């Protein structure tokens, strides 16, 4: 519990320290500069990190209070914060600036970031009776990444897994260290992809054969943008799929080597 509080407090401190710098950069940009969209997303993400981290700390502090009303209010605030995090991710994903974003590299705890993403999408999965199960090795090192962009990519993979999975199934998310990379797999139990669909998988605007299992919307651009974003950070993305046996999307993010890295 103490370690979790320290991590939450450290995340709040980092976000607060970045806010003034990012605000100054945003003020210096022309109002119509498309890069401002991505930078604004970073600002919003930092505000939300402060809000969400503070709520986490309050929840842990009051865990034994027994005040159900306060607990309900805090859960509602955390849920709204998660929704706003998702909106920020969609802003990055849908913006034309996403193809050439301003990257703000830092030391990122990928399992912790993924835990927050999975927590949000479990709420979406609950609507279809789907269980999201996360498994991360205890020895996973931090990665060098843009926190907002990485969260956006993870959100896209989890969103697709929920969208195309059959009701009542399970989504397995694994994180492990592998030869200088942190490797994250998102495995669903959906319809899988044919060889023809896999050949078109990361092409922008292409609609594949599988359809969302609850009529959710699909633009055909999400995976194409996610691939471009992860590669901009020096990472990789891949997919393995067998028709009728689901799909496994994987991303590889390089280790963080220190403040002078990159």
Secondary structure, DSSP 8 states (H G I E B T S, - for coil): -HHHHHHHHHHHHHHHHHHHHHHHHHHTS-TT-THHHHHHHHHHHHHHHHHHHHHHHHHHHTTTT--HHHHHHHHHHHHHHHHHHHHHHHHHHHSGGGGG----EEEE-HHHHHHHHHHHHHHHHHTTT-EEEEEE-TT---EEEEHHHHHHHHHHHHHHHHHHS-TT-EEEEEEEEETTEEEEEEE--S----HHHHHTTT-TT---S---TT-----S-HHHHHHHHHHHTT-EEEEEE-TTS-EEEEEEEEB---TT--
